[in-house]
């Protein structure tokens, strides 16, 4: 799953399962960095992002049922952020 679209629970599960094992501090730092990168979706103009997610990725049992349920719609947060930024932008009409 593309890191920009991962939920916190999914990212934490991925880093926790990584080999060689990571200590808790490193896991928390990596999860925080991954989530911070998602702030790009709140910038104007919004980034052009294309992602192809294979069905098999969504069917993998990573992190349990709750983590998978949250991850099924990973783009919702990104598109919500883009919509909020657009709503704050001034709209210009006319030939000015």
N, C-alpha and C positions, 0 to 999 in steps of 0.2 A: 504494500500500500504506500503510495506517495506520501512522504513525510508531511507535506503541507496540508494534507487532508486527514491526517490521523487525529483521532480524539486523544485526550490525555490518558484514558485507560488503555487504549490500544498501544500507544507509544510506550507507556510504562511496562506493559506486558512484554513487548518486543525487547526492551532493554534488560528486563529482569531475566529473560530466557537466554540472553546472549551468552555465547561461550567464546573466550574465557569469561567467567563470571565477573560482573561489575559490582563494586561496593555501593551501598545505598546512596551515599553522597554523589557519586558519579552518575547514578541512574537519575537522581533528582535534577542534577545540573543538565543532563541531556534532554530530559523531558521538558524542562523549563525553556531551553534553547529552541527546541522543536516548536513549542507552543508560541514562543515569541516571534518566530518566523511567520506565523500565520497572521500577524498584525499587518502584513503587506496587503491583505484583503480589505483593510480599513482605509487605505490611502486613496487619494484622488490624483490622477485618474486610476481606476482599478486596473490591476494587471490582466493581461490576456493570458488565460491559463487553459490548456487543453490537457485532459487526462483520460487515458484509456485504462479502465480497471477491469481486469478479467474476472469473470464470474467465480472462478476457483478461489480467488483471493477473498471474496466475500463469504465463501462457504467454509473457509478454514475455521476451525474452532480455536481461535486465539483469544485467550483471556476470559473465556466463559460466555454464557448466554447474554449477560448484561452488557459486556464490552462489545460483543458482536452486534447487539441491537443498536447501541449508540453509534457504531461505526458504519452501519448500513447506509446512512444518509450523511456522508462526510462533507458534502458540498453545501449543506444547508447553512452552516456557520459562515462559510465564505460568501455565499450569495447574500445572506442577511447583512453582512458587513458592507458589501458593495451597495446595496439598496440604501442603507443608512447614510453612507457618504453622499450618494447622489441626491438624497432628500435635502441635504444641507447646502448643496451647490446652488448659486443663483441661476435663474433661467432667464435668458435674454430673448426677447421677441421683437419682431419688426426688422426693418432693413437698415437700421441704424446709424 
